[in-house]
Amino acid sequence: MIGRPRTGFRDAEAEAQRQLDDALKEATSLRAEAQSLMEQAKMAAADERLAAEEKVKDIHDQADARLNQAIRDAGRIMAQAEERAEQIGGDAYDQALQRFYRRWKEEALVMNKWFALQAVSPSPETLARVNELTEHPLFSVKNPNRVRSVYGAFAHGNQVRFNDASGKGYDFIANAAIEIDGFNPQIASRLVGAFESWRIFEPKRRALALAALQRVLARKSLSPDVFEIASKIVGADASAIAA
């Protein structure tokens, strides 16, 4: 009985790797075809060059679509594998994540999924993990895709830990929104949007969520984007808080 969960976990990991390997080979082949067309187009007439450029764009779109679908499929498989981690025990899941990282760390799209997969885990350790991820060498708060994969995935895709009774999930996202608002108010406002359901919770969580929102609104030089979202969520008292 002990061996079966481990086998299932390894099988899921291997299947995710296989799908990504196949997709990467196809995408690489398509991109090589596109590069060859571009080289040929350099010597062609203007109208032929334009047609070649359009075909190259289509090929790149095909390559991106193929890889993105494989990333989604692999993410689903690995999420299912995570559920088996509790049966396996120990640090099997962490080891699988590290193997996955070593294999795919050069592929930005795959790494986005790697980050997000950890951010949406309902595990009690997730908040500590996502805090560590924000210090990871491949994470940059100035990279919108990385921000969406960590902060966005946690805020919008992990209702269990975002709404943790301690309020730490609210503070984590409020802090991120305040920081990011200084250079990317659009993304910051989307993070604040994760608080929109705060009124449906019991009094303790409502108070913690409201305190986090009030802290955002009290920030000096708050962008119009974030103020608009946060003030709508908080309601009538928002202007007084921001004053």
Residue pairs with C-beta under 8 A, 6 or more apart in sequence:
5 84
5 87
5 88
6 88
6 92
8 81
8 84
9 81
9 84
9 85
9 88
9 92
9 93
9 96
12 77
12 78
12 80
12 81
12 84
13 78
13 81
13 96
13 99
13 100
15 77
16 73
16 74
16 75
16 77
16 78
16 81
16 100
17 74
17 100
17 103
19 70
19 73
19 74
19 77
20 70
20 71
20 74
20 104
20 107
20 110
22 70
23 66
23 67
23 69
23 70
23 71
24 67
24 70
24 107
26 63
26 66
27 63
27 64
27 66
27 67
28 63
30 59
30 60
30 62
30 63
30 66
31 59
31 60
31 63
33 59
34 56
34 59
34 60
34 63
37 52
37 55
37 56
37 59
38 52
38 53
38 56
40 52
41 48
41 49
41 52
41 53
41 56
42 49
44 52
67 109
68 109
71 109
71 110
71 112
71 113
72 113
74 110
74 113
75 113
75 116
75 117
78 96
78 100
78 117
79 117
79 120
81 93
81 96
82 93
82 117
82 121
85 92
85 93
97 114
97 117
97 118
100 114
101 111
101 114
104 110
104 111
104 114
105 111
105 138
108 145
111 138
111 149
112 145
112 146
112 148
112 149
113 149
115 133
115 136
115 138
115 139
115 146
115 149
115 150
115 153
116 148
116 149
116 150
116 153
116 157
118 126
118 129
118 130
118 133
119 126
119 129
119 130
119 133
119 149
119 150
119 151
119 153
119 154
119 157
119 158
120 153
120 154
120 157
120 158
121 129
121 158
121 161
122 158
122 160
122 161
123 129
123 161
126 154
126 158
126 161
127 161
127 164
127 168
127 169
127 172
130 150
130 151
130 154
130 172
131 172
133 139
133 150
134 141
134 150
138 146
139 146
139 150
140 146
141 147
141 176
141 179
141 180
142 183
142 184
144 184
144 187
147 176
147 180
147 184
147 187
148 187
151 173
151 176
151 180
151 191
152 187
152 190
152 191
154 161
154 162
154 169
154 172
154 173
155 162
155 173
155 191
155 194
156 194
158 169
161 169
162 169
162 170
162 173
162 194
163 169
163 170
163 201
163 205
163 209
165 204
165 205
166 208
167 205
167 208
167 209
167 211
167 212
170 195
170 208
170 209
170 211
170 212
171 212
173 191
173 192
173 194
173 195
173 212
174 192
174 212
174 213
174 215
174 216
176 188
176 191
177 188
177 189
177 191
177 192
177 216
177 226
178 188
178 215
178 216
178 219
180 187
180 188
180 191
181 188
181 189
181 219
181 222
181 223
181 225
181 226
185 223
185 224
185 225
185 226
186 225
188 223
188 225
188 226
189 223
189 225
189 226
189 228
189 229
189 230
192 213
192 216
192 226
192 229
192 230
192 233
193 229
193 233
195 209
195 212
195 213
195 230
195 233
196 233
198 205
198 206
198 209
198 210
198 213
198 233
199 206
201 209
210 234
213 230
213 233
213 234
214 234
214 241
216 222
216 226
216 230
217 227
217 230
217 231
217 234
217 238
217 241
217 242
218 241
218 242
222 230
222 242
227 238
227 242
230 238
231 238
231 239
231 242
232 238
234 241
